Amino acid sequence: MTSGDIVDTEPDQPAEPAESDQPAAPVELAELLTLADGLPEVTETEEGLAEVCRQLAAGTGPVAIDAERASGYRYSNRAYLIQLRRNGSTTALIDPIAFDSLAPLQEVLAGTEWILHAATQDLPCLDEIGLHPDALFDTELAGRLLGYPRVGLATLVETLLGFRMKKEHSAADWSTRPLPKAWLEYAALDVEVLAELRDRLAEELEETGKAEWARQEFDHLRGFQAPVRQEAWRRTSGVHRVRGRRALGSVRALWETRDEIAAQRDVTPGRIVPDAALVAAAVAQPEDRNALLGTKGFHGRGAERYASRWMEALSAAAALDEDDLPARSPRGDGPPVPRAWAEKDPVAGRRLAWAREAMTQLSEQHQVPQENLLTPDTMRRVLWTPPETRDVGDLLDQVVDRLTDLGARAWQVALTAPLITTAILEAEREPEPVEPQEVEGTDDSAGSGDPGSSVKSDSSESSGS
C-alpha cells in the first residue's frame, strides 16, 4: 500500500490501531519461590546441632550451603548464620555465634559435595569456623562458564527453574539478635532450590563440553583464600584528589588509625568516619583539635569522639622523614599499567594489543568471559617478560610452564597458551609498509597477522569446545 491509498472502513468500524499503538502485553511474573517444608527454628544448642547432623547424615546427594555475614556493618567477615539443605532432610539454620565448635557438622559433611553460589564470598567465613569442603559446585561460576550474561542467584533460578526470589534482605545486618522471621525466611530460600539448580547447570556443562573445565575450577576453589591487599589505604575513595606525598602520608596515617578503631569495635570503618573525611583532613592539615573539627567535610560518628587520635595520626605523618613518605604511585611487583606499555616498550605494547584482540575472539567463540579464560594479570605478566626463546615449540612449552606456575588451570592453559605464543611472535615482526591503493577494493587473502596464524593447536577442540 502506498501513502496515497485510502482505507475504506464502515462508519461504525474504526480502523485497526497501528501495531505501535497496541497496548503492551502485561508482563507475567514468575511464580514466587516458597519454602517447601516451612521455616525451621534456628539451631543454637548442642542438642539441636546433633539433630541437624543426624538429619543431614540421613539425606542423600550434595549439600546446599550458604552463609550470611554483616558486610557494611561489621569489621570482621565472620558468618552470623549458616543455611544447609540436602535431599532427604529439611533445611537447617544454624547460628554459629552460639557454638564454640562446629566439629560435628564438619564431620557429617566430610566426603560430600557442597553446593554454593559465589563460593569465594562464603568459603573464607566458613573456613574461619572450621568448615572445609572436600568437593564443591559453584552455581555462579558454572553460569559464567556457560556464558549466562547475568549470574546472580535470583536470575539463574528464574531463568532455569522458573521461580522468582525476593532479595530485599541481602544487605541486612545479620549480626542482629534475634533475627527477624522475614530475614530467616529469605535466608532459608537461598538454599531451597540450589540442588535443583546445580543439576540443571551440570547437565548444560556436560552438553557443552565444559564439565571438565568446571571440575578443574571447582577443585581450584577449594584452596581459595581471600587476597591480602597491599597498601589497602590507597583504595580510599577520593585519594586521587590529594596532592603531595606529605598529604598522602596523612591519608595513610588516618586510614590506619581508623582501621585500628574499626577492628577494636568490630564496626565497618566507614561507620567511624567516611573516606571523604579522611581526605578532607589530609588536605586541610589542621594544626589542632578545634581546627580539625572545623574542617569542611570532616564528619562522621567518630569525628569528635576520636579527635585526639586523628590529631595524633596527622602529627605523626607531619613528622615523617621525606624517605618514609608514600610514593605517589603504588609499588607493585607486576608489569606497568596497560596504557603505558606502548611508550615503555613498543614491542610489548604490540604483544598486549594482539593478545587482547585474540582473547576477545576466544571469549566469543566459547561464550566464556575473558577473565574466566585467563586472569588479565596472568596474561600481562607473561606478555611483559616473555620467555627468551623464539623456537615455536620451545616457546609454547615455556609459556605453558609460566601460565601453570601463575595458577592457570589446565583447560585455561590449553586454550590460551597457543594464543599468547602467537602474540609474542607476531609482535616482533616488522610491520609491513602500507602501499597506496591504485585500484579500489581490498585483498581478502591478506591477514597473516590474524590471531592464531603463527601457532595452531587443536587443544581447544580437545578441551570440549
Secondary structure as UniProt FT lines:
FT   TURN            3..4
FT   TURN            11..12
FT   HELIX           19..21
FT   STRAND          31..32
FT   STRAND          42..43
FT   HELIX           46..58
FT   STRAND          60..68
FT   TURN            71..73
FT   STRAND          81..87
FT   STRAND          92..94
FT   HELIX           96..98
FT   HELIX           103..109
FT   TURN            110..111
FT   STRAND          113..116
FT   HELIX           119..128
FT   TURN            129..130
FT   STRAND          135..138
FT   HELIX           139..145
FT   TURN            146..147
FT   HELIX           153..156
FT   HELIX           157..161
FT   STRAND          163..164
FT   TURN            168..171
FT   TURN            174..175
FT   HELIX           181..189
FT   TURN            190..192
FT   HELIX           194..207
FT   TURN            208..209
FT   HELIX           211..221
FT   TURN            222..223
FT   TURN            230..231
FT   HELIX           232..235
FT   TURN            237..238
FT   HELIX           239..241
FT   HELIX           245..265
FT   HELIX           269..271
FT   HELIX           275..284
FT   HELIX           289..293
FT   TURN            296..297
FT   TURN            301..306
FT   HELIX           307..318
FT   HELIX           322..324
FT   HELIX           338..340
FT   HELIX           341..344
FT   HELIX           346..366
FT   HELIX           370..373
FT   HELIX           376..384
FT   HELIX           392..405
FT   TURN            406..407
FT   HELIX           410..427
FT   TURN            444..445
FT   TURN            448..449
FT   TURN            451..452
FT   HELIX           459..462
FT   TURN            463..464
//
